[in-house]
């Protein structure tokens, strides 16, 4: 449960920091922005939804993708894990029209920001 909360917080905070500091990463609120019928009228609501969705993807889907791509992980010495993270962030970008992340460099910076926050939170709230 602690790891799931760390993933959600890291994803939401990482996307917020990426939209603040990384060029070509932005968030726009539209008048018809909604999530399953819930109107999203504030920026924090969108970051909360994006953080929850990306955190759930990182918690449930990422381990499955890492197992399926184990030979590529071994060949690339773990670098393919970054490619999986890029794919999950890009999937969230495609699903939500409010989020815009430019290809390659902004996507890599966003993934590295989320990874750094997740690592820092994991070290702070280390499981014993």
N, CA, C and O atoms as a printed pandas DataFrame, in Angstrom:
     atom_number atom_name residue_name chain_id  residue_number  x_coord  y_coord  z_coord
0              1         N          UNK        A               1    0.821   -1.191    0.000
1              2        CA          UNK        A               1    0.000    0.000    0.000
2              3         C          UNK        A               1    0.868    1.260    0.000
3              4         O          UNK        A               1    0.546    2.255   -0.649
4              5         N          UNK        A               2    1.982    1.190    0.748
5              6        CA          UNK        A               2    2.877    2.341    0.830
6              7         C          UNK        A               2    3.512    2.638   -0.530
7              8         O          UNK        A               2    3.676    3.799   -0.905
8              9         N          UNK        A               3    3.867    1.584   -1.261
9             10        CA          UNK        A               3    4.483    1.756   -2.577
10            11         C          UNK        A               3    3.495    2.363   -3.571
11            12         O          UNK        A               3    3.883    3.174   -4.413
12            13         N          UNK        A               4    2.224    1.978   -3.481
13            14        CA          UNK        A               4    1.199    2.549   -4.354
14            15         C          UNK        A               4    1.029    4.043   -4.092
15            16         O          UNK        A               4    0.935    4.834   -5.030
16            17         N          UNK        A               5    0.990    4.425   -2.828
17            18        CA          UNK        A               5    0.876    5.853   -2.495
18            19         C          UNK        A               5    2.109    6.631   -2.935
19            20         O          UNK        A               5    1.994    7.768   -3.393
20            21         N          UNK        A               6    3.282    6.032   -2.803
21            22        CA          UNK        A               6    4.505    6.683   -3.265
22            23         C          UNK        A               6    4.456    6.886   -4.776
23            24         O          UNK        A               6    4.846    7.944   -5.270
24            25         N          UNK        A               7    3.976    5.876   -5.520
25            26        CA          UNK        A               7    3.860    6.007   -6.973
26            27         C          UNK        A               7    2.884    7.103   -7.360
27            28         O          UNK        A               7    3.151    7.869   -8.286
28            29         N          UNK        A               8    1.761    7.192   -6.670
29            30        CA          UNK        A               8    0.759    8.216   -6.993
30            31         C          UNK        A               8    1.292    9.608   -6.678
31            32         O          UNK        A               8    1.155   10.521   -7.492
32            33         N          UNK        A               9    1.888    9.776   -5.521
33            34        CA          UNK        A               9    2.428   11.092   -5.145
34            35         C          UNK        A               9    3.566   11.492   -6.072
35            36         O          UNK        A               9    3.642   12.647   -6.492
36            37         N          UNK        A              10    4.450   10.557   -6.397
37            38        CA          UNK        A              10    5.577   10.858   -7.281
38            39         C          UNK        A              10    5.094   11.228   -8.676
39            40         O          UNK        A              10    5.641   12.137   -9.302
40            41         N          UNK        A              11    4.079   10.537   -9.166
41            42        CA          UNK        A              11    3.569   10.831  -10.504
42            43         C          UNK        A              11    2.916   12.205  -10.549
43            44         O          UNK        A              11    3.176   12.984  -11.466
44            45         N          UNK        A              12    2.081   12.508   -9.580
45            46        CA          UNK        A              12    1.414   13.815   -9.558
46            47         C          UNK        A              12    2.389   14.965   -9.375
47            48         O          UNK        A              12    2.320   15.965  -10.090
48            49         N          UNK        A              13    3.293   14.825   -8.421
49            50        CA          UNK        A              13    4.286   15.870   -8.172
50            51         C          UNK        A              13    5.264   15.995   -9.330
51            52         O          UNK        A              13    5.661   17.101   -9.698
52            53         N          UNK        A              14    5.649   14.863   -9.903
53            54        CA          UNK        A              14    6.565   14.892  -11.048
54            55         C          UNK        A              14    5.946   15.558  -12.267
55            56         O          UNK        A              14    6.613   16.324  -12.962
56            57         N          UNK        A              15    4.682   15.275  -12.532
57            58        CA          UNK        A              15    4.016   15.944  -13.656
58            59         C          UNK        A              15    3.863   17.437  -13.394
59            60         O          UNK        A              15    3.991   18.246  -14.312
60            61         N          UNK        A              16    3.587   17.807  -12.138
61            62        CA          UNK        A              16    3.505   19.228  -11.807
62            63         C          UNK        A              16    4.845   19.926  -12.033
63            64         O          UNK        A              16    4.896   20.994  -12.643
64            65         N          UNK        A              17    5.923   19.327  -11.544
65            66        CA          UNK        A              17    7.248   19.930  -11.724
66            67         C          UNK        A              17    7.654   19.957  -13.196
67            68         O          UNK        A              17    8.301   20.903  -13.646
68            69         N          UNK        A              18    7.277   18.929  -13.942
69            70        CA          UNK        A              18    7.607   18.911  -15.366
70            71         C          UNK        A              18    6.871   20.008  -16.108
71            72         O          UNK        A              18    7.456   20.664  -16.970
72            73         N          UNK        A              19    5.601   20.225  -15.795
73            74        CA          UNK        A              19    4.871   21.299  -16.479
74            75         C          UNK        A              19    5.385   22.668  -16.056
75            76         O          UNK        A              19    5.262   23.637  -16.805
76            77         N          UNK        A              20    5.955   22.754  -14.871
77            78        CA          UNK        A              20    6.481   24.038  -14.405
78            79         C          UNK        A              20    7.848   24.355  -15.006
79            80         O          UNK        A              20    8.097   25.495  -15.398
80            81         N          UNK        A              21    8.741   23.357  -15.084
81            82        CA          UNK        A              21   10.129   23.643  -15.425
82            83         C          UNK        A              21   10.593   23.146  -16.795
83            84         O          UNK        A              21   11.562   23.679  -17.336
84            85         N          UNK        A              22    9.940   22.154  -17.363
85            86        CA          UNK        A              22   10.400   21.579  -18.625
86            87         C          UNK        A              22    9.674   22.247  -19.785
87            88         O          UNK        A              22    8.444   22.261  -19.812
88            89         N          UNK        A              23   10.412   22.802  -20.743
89            90        CA          UNK        A              23    9.743   23.375  -21.910
90            91         C          UNK        A              23    9.071   22.275  -22.739
91            92         O          UNK        A              23    9.526   21.131  -22.749
92            93         N          UNK        A              24    8.010   22.624  -23.417
93            94        CA          UNK        A              24    7.221   21.702  -24.245
94            95         C          UNK        A              24    6.410   20.706  -23.432
95            96         O          UNK        A              24    5.964   19.693  -23.972
96            97         N          UNK        A              25    6.210   20.970  -22.152
97            98        CA          UNK        A              25    5.302   20.181  -21.326
98            99         C          UNK        A              25    4.297   21.168  -20.753
99           100         O          UNK        A              25    4.671   22.134  -20.087
100          101         N          UNK        A              26    3.023   20.919  -21.015
101          102        CA          UNK        A              26    2.022   21.868  -20.570
102          103         C          UNK        A              26    0.718   21.202  -20.183
103          104         O          UNK        A              26    0.466   20.038  -20.493
104          105         N          UNK        A              27   -0.097   21.973  -19.500
105          106        CA          UNK        A              27   -1.404   21.516  -19.062
106          107         C          UNK        A              27   -2.402   22.609  -19.367
107          108         O          UNK        A              27   -2.182   23.772  -19.027
108          109         N          UNK        A              28   -3.491   22.245  -20.001
109          110        CA          UNK        A              28   -4.522   23.201  -20.369
110          111         C          UNK        A              28   -5.857   22.711  -19.833
111          112         O          UNK        A              28   -6.201   21.537  -19.975
112          113         N          UNK        A              29   -6.602   23.610  -19.221
113          114        CA          UNK        A              29   -7.945   23.266  -18.752
114          115         C          UNK        A              29   -8.942   23.700  -19.818
115          116         O          UNK        A              29   -8.969   24.862  -20.222
116          117         N          UNK        A              30   -9.751   22.763  -20.264
117          118        CA          UNK        A              30  -10.795   23.055  -21.234
118          119         C          UNK        A              30  -12.125   23.173  -20.509
119          120         O          UNK        A              30  -12.282   22.689  -19.388
120          121         N          UNK        A              31  -13.085   23.826  -21.167
121          122        CA          UNK        A              31  -14.396   24.001  -20.540
122          123         C          UNK        A              31  -15.142   22.671  -20.399
123          124         O          UNK        A              31  -16.000   22.525  -19.529
124          125         N          UNK        A              32  -14.811   21.706  -21.260
125          126        CA          UNK        A              32  -15.478   20.406  -21.187
126          127         C          UNK        A              32  -14.595   19.337  -20.550
127          128         O          UNK        A              32  -14.824   18.147  -20.764
128          129         N          UNK        A              33  -13.591   19.739  -19.772
129          130        CA          UNK        A              33  -12.718   18.775  -19.115
130          131         C          UNK        A              33  -13.494   18.017  -18.041
131          132         O          UNK        A              33  -14.044   18.606  -17.110
132          133         N          UNK        A              34  -13.520   16.707  -18.198
133          134        CA          UNK        A              34  -14.195   15.882  -17.196
134          135         C          UNK        A              34  -13.538   14.509  -17.160
135          136         O          UNK        A              34  -12.865   14.089  -18.101
136          137         N          UNK        A              35  -13.757   13.831  -16.050
137          138        CA          UNK        A              35  -13.256   12.472  -15.884
138          139         C          UNK        A              35  -14.404   11.631  -15.369
139          140         O          UNK        A              35  -14.792   11.743  -14.206
140          141         N          UNK        A              36  -14.949   10.789  -16.234
141          142        CA          UNK        A              36  -16.112    9.963  -15.927
142          143         C          UNK        A              36  -17.266   10.798  -15.370
143          144         O          UNK        A              36  -17.904   10.412  -14.390
144          145         N          UNK        A              37  -17.524   11.934  -15.996
145          146        CA          UNK        A              37  -18.644   12.775  -15.615
146          147         C          UNK        A              37  -18.337   13.781  -14.526
147          148         O          UNK        A              37  -19.180   14.627  -14.228
148          149         N          UNK        A              38  -17.171   13.722  -13.925
149          150        CA          UNK        A              38  -16.790   14.673  -12.886
150          151         C          UNK        A              38  -16.095   15.846  -13.569
151          152         O          UNK        A              38  -15.064   15.669  -14.218
152          153         N          UNK        A              39  -16.658   17.039  -13.423
153          154        CA          UNK        A              39  -16.072   18.228  -14.036
154          155         C          UNK        A              39  -14.740   18.559  -13.384
155          156         O          UNK        A              39  -14.632   18.589  -12.158
156          157         N          UNK        A              40  -13.736   18.805  -14.199
157          158        CA          UNK        A              40  -12.413   19.208  -13.717
158          159         C          UNK        A              40  -12.247   20.685  -14.037
159          160         O          UNK        A              40  -12.045   21.056  -15.194
160          161         N          UNK        A              41  -12.331   21.527  -13.016
161          162        CA          UNK        A              41  -12.290   22.967  -13.237
162          163         C          UNK        A              41  -11.027   23.625  -12.708
163          164         O          UNK        A              41  -10.785   24.800  -12.986
164          165         N          UNK        A              42  -10.224   22.898  -11.958
165          166        CA          UNK        A              42   -9.009   23.478  -11.381
166          167         C          UNK        A              42   -7.801   22.645  -11.794
167          168         O          UNK        A              42   -7.911   21.458  -12.100
168          169         N          UNK        A              43   -6.661   23.297  -11.792
169          170        CA          UNK        A              43   -5.425   22.628  -12.193
170          171         C          UNK        A              43   -5.080   21.497  -11.234
171          172         O          UNK        A              43   -4.624   20.440  -11.669
172          173         N          UNK        A              44   -5.289   21.701   -9.936
173          174        CA          UNK        A              44   -4.942   20.673   -8.962
174          175         C          UNK        A              44   -5.780   19.413   -9.159
175          176         O          UNK        A              44   -5.306   18.309   -8.891
176          177         N          UNK        A              45   -7.028   19.566   -9.627
177          178        CA          UNK        A              45   -7.867   18.391   -9.874
178          179         C          UNK        A              45   -7.300   17.550  -11.012
179          180         O          UNK        A              45   -7.299   16.321  -10.945
180          181         N          UNK        A              46   -6.823   18.216  -12.050
181          182        CA          UNK        A              46   -6.249   17.489  -13.181
182          183         C          UNK        A              46   -4.950   16.806  -12.778
183          184         O          UNK        A              46   -4.710   15.661  -13.161
184          185         N          UNK        A              47   -4.105   17.497  -12.007
185          186        CA          UNK        A              47   -2.869   16.867  -11.539
186          187         C          UNK        A              47   -3.166   15.680  -10.624
187          188         O          UNK        A              47   -2.443   14.684  -10.647
188          189         N          UNK        A              48   -4.218   15.781   -9.823
189          190        CA          UNK        A              48   -4.601   14.679   -8.950
190          191         C          UNK        A              48   -5.028   13.462   -9.769
191          192         O          UNK        A              48   -4.597   12.343   -9.490
192          193         N          UNK        A              49   -5.875   13.678  -10.777
193          194        CA          UNK        A              49   -6.326   12.584  -11.634
194          195         C          UNK        A              49   -5.150   11.994  -12.416
195          196         O          UNK        A              49   -5.013   10.774  -12.502
196          197         N          UNK        A              50   -4.306   12.853  -12.985
197          198        CA          UNK        A              50   -3.145   12.370  -13.732
198          199         C          UNK        A              50   -2.193   11.581  -12.838
199          200         O          UNK        A              50   -1.658   10.551  -13.248
200          201         N          UNK        A              51   -1.985   12.065  -11.621
201          202        CA          UNK        A              51   -1.118   11.357  -10.680
202          203         C          UNK        A              51   -1.673    9.998  -10.301
203          204         O          UNK        A              51   -0.928    9.023  -10.208
204          205         N          UNK        A              52   -2.987    9.928  -10.082
205          206        CA          UNK        A              52   -3.602    8.649   -9.732
206          207         C          UNK        A              52   -3.493    7.667  -10.892
207          208         O          UNK        A              52   -3.123    6.510  -10.694
208          209         N          UNK        A              53   -3.816    8.123  -12.107
209          210        CA          UNK        A              53   -3.776    7.229  -13.265
210          211         C          UNK        A              53   -2.343    6.748  -13.530
211          212         O          UNK        A              53   -2.115    5.550  -13.701
212          213         N          UNK        A              54   -1.380    7.676  -13.565
213          214        CA          UNK        A              54    0.001    7.290  -13.842
214          215         C          UNK        A              54    0.578    6.447  -12.702
215          216         O          UNK        A              54    1.347    5.519  -12.950
216          217         N          UNK        A              55    0.216    6.760  -11.465
217          218        CA          UNK        A              55    0.671    5.958  -10.336
218          219         C          UNK        A              55    0.135    4.538  -10.387
219          220         O          UNK        A              55    0.859    3.587  -10.091
220          221         N          UNK        A              56   -1.131    4.387  -10.759
221          222        CA          UNK        A              56   -1.706    3.044  -10.899
222          223         C          UNK        A              56   -1.057    2.278  -12.045
223          224         O          UNK        A              56   -0.814    1.077  -11.930
224          225         N          UNK        A              57   -0.775    2.966  -13.148
225          226        CA          UNK        A              57   -0.081    2.305  -14.261
226          227         C          UNK        A              57    1.315    1.855  -13.841
227          228         O          UNK        A              57    1.740    0.745  -14.163
228          229         N          UNK        A              58    2.024    2.724  -13.121
229          230        CA          UNK        A              58    3.369    2.362  -12.661
230          231         C          UNK        A              58    3.335    1.217  -11.652
231          232         O          UNK        A              58    4.272    0.420  -11.590
232          233         N          UNK        A              59    2.278    1.129  -10.871
233          234        CA          UNK        A              59    2.200    0.096   -9.841
234          235         C          UNK        A              59    1.764   -1.251  -10.405
235          236         O          UNK        A              59    2.309   -2.287  -10.024
236          237         N          UNK        A              60    0.779   -1.247  -11.316
237          238        CA          UNK        A              60    0.230   -2.510  -11.797
238          239         C          UNK        A              60    0.781   -2.952  -13.155
239          240         O          UNK        A              60    1.071   -4.134  -13.340
240          241         N          UNK        A              61    0.929   -2.032  -14.098
241          242        CA          UNK        A              61    1.284   -2.406  -15.462
242          243         C          UNK        A              61    2.795   -2.495  -15.655
243          244         O          UNK        A              61    3.275   -3.381  -16.362
244          245         N          UNK        A              62    3.538   -1.600  -15.041
245          246        CA          UNK        A              62    4.982   -1.569  -15.239
246          247         C          UNK        A              62    5.683   -2.875  -14.848
247          248         O          UNK        A              62    6.556   -3.319  -15.593
248          249         N          UNK        A              63    5.347   -3.515  -13.717
249          250        CA          UNK        A              63    6.006   -4.798  -13.418
250          251         C          UNK        A              63    5.711   -5.883  -14.451
251          252         O          UNK        A              63    6.578   -6.701  -14.759
252          253         N          UNK        A              64    4.504   -5.890  -14.980
253          254        CA          UNK        A              64    4.169   -6.874  -16.014
254          255         C          UNK        A              64    4.991   -6.620  -17.269
255          256         O          UNK        A              64    5.511   -7.560  -17.872
256          257         N          UNK        A              65    5.113   -5.356  -17.668
257          258        CA          UNK        A              65    5.909   -5.019  -18.843
258          259         C          UNK        A              65    7.390   -5.327  -18.623
259          260         O          UNK        A              65    8.088   -5.731  -19.553
260          261         N          UNK        A              66    7.863   -5.137  -17.398
261          262        CA          UNK        A              66    9.272   -5.441  -17.112
262          263         C          UNK        A              66    9.547   -6.936  -17.190
263          264         O          UNK        A              66   10.618   -7.346  -17.638
264          265         N          UNK        A              67    8.598   -7.751  -16.761
265          266        CA          UNK        A              67    8.779   -9.203  -16.856
266          267         C          UNK        A              67    8.742   -9.636  -18.315
267          268         O          UNK        A              67    9.540  -10.473  -18.738
268          269         N          UNK        A              68    7.814   -9.066  -19.086
269          270        CA          UNK        A              68    7.709   -9.436  -20.498
270          271         C          UNK        A              68    8.929   -9.002  -21.310
271          272         O          UNK        A              68    9.291   -9.648  -22.294
272          273         N          UNK        A              69    9.550   -7.921  -20.896
273          274        CA          UNK        A              69   10.712   -7.423  -21.640
274          275         C          UNK        A              69   12.026   -7.760  -20.929
275          276         O          UNK        A              69   13.021   -7.058  -21.106
276          277         N          UNK        A              70   12.034   -8.798  -20.151
277          278        CA          UNK        A              70   13.228   -9.167  -19.396
278          279         C          UNK        A              70   14.466   -9.391  -20.272
279          280         O          UNK        A              70   15.550   -8.948  -19.893
280          281         N          UNK        A              71   14.349  -10.063  -21.432
281          282        CA          UNK        A              71   15.553  -10.200  -22.269
282          283         C          UNK        A              71   16.118   -8.848  -22.722
283          284         O          UNK        A              71   17.335   -8.666  -22.764
284          285         N          UNK        A              72   15.239   -7.909  -23.058
285          286        CA          UNK        A              72   15.721   -6.576  -23.442
286          287         C          UNK        A              72   16.321   -5.836  -22.256
287          288         O          UNK        A              72   17.281   -5.082  -22.413
288          289         N          UNK        A              73   15.761   -6.048  -21.075
289          290        CA          UNK        A              73   16.331   -5.446  -19.861
290          291         C          UNK        A              73   17.754   -5.957  -19.631
291          292         O          UNK        A              73   18.645   -5.187  -19.271
292          293         N          UNK        A              74   17.960   -7.240  -19.838
293          294        CA          UNK        A              74   19.287   -7.828  -19.623
294          295         C          UNK        A              74   20.270   -7.337  -20.676
295          296         O          UNK        A              74   21.404   -6.986  -20.351
296          297         N          UNK        A              75   19.846   -7.309  -21.932
297          298        CA          UNK        A              75   20.734   -6.885  -23.016
298          299         C          UNK        A              75   21.140   -5.421  -22.861
299          300         O          UNK        A              75   22.298   -5.069  -23.086
300          301         N          UNK        A              76   20.189   -4.569  -22.476
301          302        CA          UNK        A              76   20.478   -3.140  -22.369
302          303         C          UNK        A              76   20.922   -2.726  -20.969
303          304         O          UNK        A              76   21.073   -1.536  -20.692
304          305         N          UNK        A              77   21.131   -3.699  -20.087
305          306        CA          UNK        A              77   21.586   -3.449  -18.712
306          307         C          UNK        A              77   20.634   -2.540  -17.939
307          308         O          UNK        A              77   21.068   -1.679  -17.174
308          309         N          UNK        A              78   19.337   -2.739  -18.144
309          310        CA          UNK        A              78   18.320   -2.005  -17.407
310          311         C          UNK        A              78   17.858   -0.724  -18.059
311          312         O          UNK        A              78   16.943   -0.079  -17.547
312          313         N          UNK        A              79   18.453   -0.330  -19.167
313          314        CA          UNK        A              79   18.070    0.910  -19.829
314          315         C          UNK        A              79   16.657    0.833  -20.402
315          316         O          UNK        A              79   15.990    1.858  -20.548
316          317         N          UNK        A              80   16.200   -0.366  -20.725
317          318        CA          UNK        A              80   14.874   -0.515  -21.312
318          319         C          UNK        A              80   13.779   -0.152  -20.313
319          320         O          UNK        A              80   12.645    0.109  -20.714
320          321         N          UNK        A              81   14.093   -0.130  -19.041
321          322        CA          UNK        A              81   13.140    0.309  -18.032
322          323         C          UNK        A              81   12.737    1.767  -18.256
323          324         O          UNK        A              81   11.589    2.144  -18.022
324          325         N          UNK        A              82   13.687    2.578  -18.710
325          326        CA          UNK        A              82   13.375    3.962  -19.052
326          327         C          UNK        A              82   12.408    4.022  -20.230
327          328         O          UNK        A              82   11.514    4.868  -20.258
328          329         N          UNK        A              83   12.582    3.139  -21.189
329          330        CA          UNK        A              83   11.689    3.094  -22.344
330          331         C          UNK        A              83   10.276    2.723  -21.908
331          332         O          UNK        A              83    9.308    3.263  -22.442
332          333         N          UNK        A              84   10.144    1.818  -20.956
333          334        CA          UNK        A              84    8.831    1.446  -20.433
334          335         C          UNK        A              84    8.189    2.641  -19.727
335          336         O          UNK        A              84    6.996    2.892  -19.893
336          337         N          UNK        A              85    8.969    3.369  -18.948
337          338        CA          UNK        A              85    8.450    4.560  -18.269
338          339         C          UNK        A              85    8.008    5.611  -19.283
339          340         O          UNK        A              85    6.961    6.237  -19.122
340          341         N          UNK        A              86    8.810    5.799  -20.323
341          342        CA          UNK        A              86    8.435    6.745  -21.377
342          343         C          UNK        A              86    7.122    6.340  -22.031
343          344         O          UNK        A              86    6.273    7.187  -22.309
344          345         N          UNK        A              87    6.958    5.052  -22.275
345          346        CA          UNK        A              87    5.728    4.573  -22.896
346          347         C          UNK        A              87    4.512    4.795  -22.026
347          348         O          UNK        A              87    3.450    5.152  -22.536
348          349         N          UNK        A              88    4.638    4.592  -20.718
349          350        CA          UNK        A              88    3.502    4.803  -19.823
350          351         C          UNK        A              88    3.134    6.280  -19.720
351          352         O          UNK        A              88    1.954    6.630  -19.697
352          353         N          UNK        A              89    4.141    7.142  -19.657
353          354        CA          UNK        A              89    3.861    8.579  -19.607
354          355         C          UNK        A              89    3.242    9.047  -20.916
355          356         O          UNK        A              89    2.324    9.867  -20.913
356          357         N          UNK        A              90    3.735    8.533  -22.025
357          358        CA          UNK        A              90    3.175    8.893  -23.326
358          359         C          UNK        A              90    1.736    8.385  -23.459
359          360         O          UNK        A              90    0.903    9.040  -24.085
360          361         N          UNK        A              91    1.443    7.226  -22.875
361          362        CA          UNK        A              91    0.067    6.711  -22.899
362          363         C          UNK        A              91   -0.875    7.642  -22.139
363          364         O          UNK        A              91   -1.993    7.897  -22.586
364          365         N          UNK        A              92   -0.428    8.146  -20.999
365          366        CA          UNK        A              92   -1.247    9.106  -20.244
366          367         C          UNK        A              92   -1.413   10.391  -21.046
367          368         O          UNK        A              92   -2.481   11.002  -21.026
368          369         N          UNK        A              93   -0.366   10.803  -21.750
369          370        CA          UNK        A              93   -0.436   11.988  -22.604
370          371         C          UNK        A              93   -1.470   11.804  -23.717
371          372         O          UNK        A              93   -2.193   12.743  -24.052
372          373         N          UNK        A              94   -1.542   10.623  -24.279
373          374        CA          UNK        A              94   -2.504   10.357  -25.348
374          375         C          UNK        A              94   -3.929   10.295  -24.791
375          376         O          UNK        A              94   -4.861   10.792  -25.424
376          377         N          UNK        A              95   -4.104    9.699  -23.632
377          378        CA          UNK        A              95   -5.443    9.530  -23.053
378          379         C          UNK        A              95   -6.052   10.873  -22.651
379          380         O          UNK        A              95   -7.234   11.111  -22.900
380          381         N          UNK        A              96   -5.271   11.739  -22.041
381          382        CA          UNK        A              96   -5.784   13.011  -21.545
382          383         C          UNK        A              96   -5.384   14.138  -22.482
383          384         O          UNK        A              96   -4.199   14.398  -22.691
384          385         N          UNK        A              97   -6.386   14.803  -23.044
385          386        CA          UNK        A              97   -6.108   15.892  -23.984
386          387         C          UNK        A              97   -5.606   17.148  -23.260
387          388         O          UNK        A              97   -5.041   18.042  -23.890
388          389         N          UNK        A              98   -5.809   17.215  -21.954
389          390        CA          UNK        A              98   -5.359   18.379  -21.193
390          391         C          UNK        A              98   -3.843   18.427  -21.051
391          392         O          UNK        A              98   -3.268   19.506  -20.908
392          393         N          UNK        A              99   -3.204   17.288  -21.088
393          394        CA          UNK        A              99   -1.753   17.198  -20.913
394          395         C          UNK        A              99   -1.072   17.174  -22.269
395          396         O          UNK        A              99   -1.479   16.435  -23.166
396          397         N          UNK        A             100   -0.037   17.983  -22.414
397          398        CA          UNK        A             100    0.761   17.963  -23.645
398          399         C          UNK        A             100    2.224   17.783  -23.262
399          400         O          UNK        A             100    2.783   18.578  -22.508
400          401         N          UNK        A             101    2.835   16.728  -23.792
401          402        CA          UNK        A             101    4.265   16.487  -23.605
402          403         C          UNK        A             101    4.861   16.295  -24.983
403          404         O          UNK        A             101    4.456   15.396  -25.719
404          405         N          UNK        A             102    5.822   17.136  -25.337
405          406        CA          UNK        A             102    6.494   17.004  -26.613
406          407         C          UNK        A             102    7.294   15.713  -26.670
407          408         O          UNK        A             102    7.641   15.136  -25.639
408          409         N          UNK        A             103    7.577   15.277  -27.862
409          410        CA          UNK        A             103    8.275   13.999  -28.010
410          411         C          UNK        A             103    9.728   14.093  -27.576
411          412         O          UNK        A             103   10.322   15.171  -27.588
412          413         N          UNK        A             104   10.272   13.000  -27.207
413          414        CA          UNK        A             104   11.622   12.635  -26.824
414          415         C          UNK        A             104   12.200   13.418  -25.668
415          416         O          UNK        A             104   12.107   12.951  -24.533
416          417         N          UNK        A             105   12.783   14.564  -25.881
417          418        CA          UNK        A             105   13.515   15.201  -24.788
418          419         C          UNK        A             105   12.608   15.631  -23.633
419          420         O          UNK        A             105   12.941   15.332  -22.487
420          421         N          UNK        A             106   11.486   16.311  -23.863
421          422        CA          UNK        A             106   10.602   16.621  -22.734
422          423         C          UNK        A             106   10.041   15.364  -22.062
423          424         O          UNK        A             106    9.828   15.340  -20.850
424          425         N          UNK        A             107    9.808   14.332  -22.857
425          426        CA          UNK        A             107    9.307   13.071  -22.304
426          427         C          UNK        A             107   10.363   12.411  -21.421
427          428         O          UNK        A             107   10.041   11.870  -20.363
428          429         N          UNK        A             108   11.608   12.454  -21.848
429          430        CA          UNK        A             108   12.706   11.885  -21.050
430          431         C          UNK        A             108   12.883   12.680  -19.762
431          432         O          UNK        A             108   13.048   12.093  -18.692
432          433         N          UNK        A             109   12.851   14.007  -19.851
433          434        CA          UNK        A             109   12.985   14.833  -18.653
434          435         C          UNK        A             109   11.848   14.561  -17.665
435          436         O          UNK        A             109   12.077   14.476  -16.458
436          437         N          UNK        A             110   10.632   14.425  -18.177
437          438        CA          UNK        A             110    9.495   14.133  -17.313
438          439         C          UNK        A             110    9.675   12.787  -16.625
439          440         O          UNK        A             110    9.427   12.669  -15.425
440          441         N          UNK        A             111   10.100   11.777  -17.365
441          442        CA          UNK        A             111   10.322   10.451  -16.779
442          443         C          UNK        A             111   11.426   10.492  -15.727
443          444         O          UNK        A             111   11.314    9.838  -14.691
444          445         N          UNK        A             112   12.478   11.244  -15.977
445          446        CA          UNK        A             112   13.571   11.341  -15.002
446          447         C          UNK        A             112   13.140   12.086  -13.744
447          448         O          UNK        A             112   13.570   11.741  -12.643
448          449         N          UNK        A             113   12.297   13.102  -13.894
449          450        CA          UNK        A             113   11.791   13.827  -12.727
450          451         C          UNK        A             113   10.929   12.906  -11.871
451          452         O          UNK        A             113   11.069   12.873  -10.649
452          453         N          UNK        A             114   10.039   12.159  -12.518
453          454        CA          UNK        A             114    9.168   11.237  -11.775
454          455         C          UNK        A             114    9.999   10.142  -11.111
455          456         O          UNK        A             114    9.720    9.758   -9.975
456          457         N          UNK        A             115   11.016    9.636  -11.808
457          458        CA          UNK        A             115   11.889    8.611  -11.229
458          459         C          UNK        A             115   12.631    9.152  -10.006
459          460         O          UNK        A             115   12.732    8.465   -8.990
460          461         N          UNK        A             116   13.150   10.377  -10.099
461          462        CA          UNK        A             116   13.904   10.958   -8.986
462          463         C          UNK        A             116   13.012   11.173   -7.767
463          464         O          UNK        A             116   13.428   10.903   -6.640
464          465         N          UNK        A             117   11.804   11.651   -7.980
465          466        CA          UNK        A             117   10.888   11.871   -6.857
466          467         C          UNK        A             117   10.484   10.533   -6.241
467          468         O          UNK        A             117   10.412   10.407   -5.019
468          469         N          UNK        A             118   10.224    9.550   -7.075
469          470        CA          UNK        A             118    9.852    8.227   -6.576
470          471         C          UNK        A             118   10.989    7.603   -5.775
471          472         O          UNK        A             118   10.756    6.995   -4.730
472          473         N          UNK        A             119   12.200    7.751   -6.256
473          474        CA          UNK        A             119   13.352    7.222   -5.529
474          475         C          UNK        A             119   13.541    7.933   -4.199
475          476         O          UNK        A             119   13.804    7.292   -3.182
476          477         N          UNK        A             120   13.409    9.262   -4.202
477          478        CA          UNK        A             120   13.563   10.024   -2.966
478          479         C          UNK        A             120   12.480    9.649   -1.951
479          480         O          UNK        A             120   12.775    9.472   -0.768
480          481         N          UNK        A             121   11.239    9.528   -2.404
481          482        CA          UNK        A             121   10.160    9.148   -1.489
482          483         C          UNK        A             121   10.336    7.720   -0.971
483          484         O          UNK        A             121   10.017    7.431    0.182
484          485         N          UNK        A             122   10.842    6.835   -1.819
485          486        CA          UNK        A             122   11.084    5.462   -1.382
486          487         C          UNK        A             122   12.180    5.410   -0.317
487          488         O          UNK        A             122   12.106    4.602    0.609
488          489         N          UNK        A             123   13.187    6.260   -0.444
489          490        CA          UNK        A             123   14.244    6.310    0.564
490          491         C          UNK        A             123   13.761    6.936    1.868
491          492         O          UNK        A             123   14.167    6.528    2.956
492          493         N          UNK        A             124   12.887    7.934    1.740
493          494        CA          UNK        A             124   12.368    8.587    2.951
494          495         C          UNK        A             124   11.437    7.643    3.711
495          496         O          UNK        A             124   11.539    7.514    4.931
496          497         N          UNK        A             125   10.539    6.991    2.995
497          498        CA          UNK        A             125    9.576    6.083    3.623
498          499         C          UNK        A             125    9.981    4.630    3.390
499          500         O          UNK        A             125    9.188    3.822    2.906
500          501         N          UNK        A             126   11.212    4.315    3.739
501          502        CA          UNK        A             126   11.763    2.984    3.480
502          503         C          UNK        A             126   11.004    1.931    4.293
503          504         O          UNK        A             126   10.743    2.098    5.484
504          505         N          UNK        A             127   10.658    0.825    3.590
505          506        CA          UNK        A             127   10.009   -0.287    4.272
506          507         C          UNK        A             127   11.063   -1.114    4.996
507          508         O          UNK        A             127   12.169   -1.310    4.494
508          509         N          UNK        A             128   10.710   -1.586    6.162
509          510        CA          UNK        A             128   11.678   -2.335    6.960
510          511         C          UNK        A             128   11.334   -3.790    7.023
511          512         O          UNK        A             128   12.049   -4.566    7.657
